[in-house]
């Protein structure tokens, strides 16, 4: 049981959550296609969910508020992904590309 001390450290979870958040923000800024922007937004939500669960585990383990908020975030992420993919499919059918920079206006 030499490696158990690594899993009982809040800083590790917060660093991984921060890394997910940073990768997501950089992905939204630098990616051009709408699908990769959607994946980056999912990374941001996963980083926030990981931070909530970590704080719940280490700060207040007797109540489950962090886990409840994380389940709420996961539900929002699933609904957002379904709606965004439907919009991306409609844009692809209409404009024949999904480049975010080329879609300045959505009207003809």
RAPEDA-V294521 format. One record per pair of residues at least 12 apart in sequence whose ideal C-beta (glycine too) atoms are under 8 Angstrom apart, sorted by the first residue. I is the first residue (numbers start at 1). GAP is how many residues later the second one is. Records with the same first field share a line. If there is no record, write none. Layout:
BEGIN
I = GAP / GAP
END
This chain:
BEGIN
10 = 44 / 45 / 48 / 49
13 = 37 / 38 / 40 / 41 / 44 / 45
14 = 37 / 40
16 = 34
17 = 30 / 31 / 33 / 34 / 37
18 = 29 / 33
19 = 28
20 = 23 / 24 / 26 / 27 / 30
21 = 22 / 23 / 26 / 27
23 = 17 / 20
24 = 16 / 17 / 18 / 19 / 20 / 21 / 22 / 23
25 = 15 / 19
26 = 14
27 = 12 / 13 / 16
28 = 12 / 13 / 16
31 = 69
32 = 67 / 68 / 69
33 = 65 / 66 / 67
34 = 50 / 54 / 57 / 64 / 65 / 66
35 = 53 / 63
37 = 63
38 = 43 / 46 / 47 / 50
41 = 39
42 = 35 / 39
45 = 28 / 29 / 31 / 32
46 = 31
48 = 25
49 = 20 / 21 / 24 / 25
52 = 14 / 15 / 17 / 18 / 21
53 = 13 / 14 / 17
54 = 12
91 = 12
END
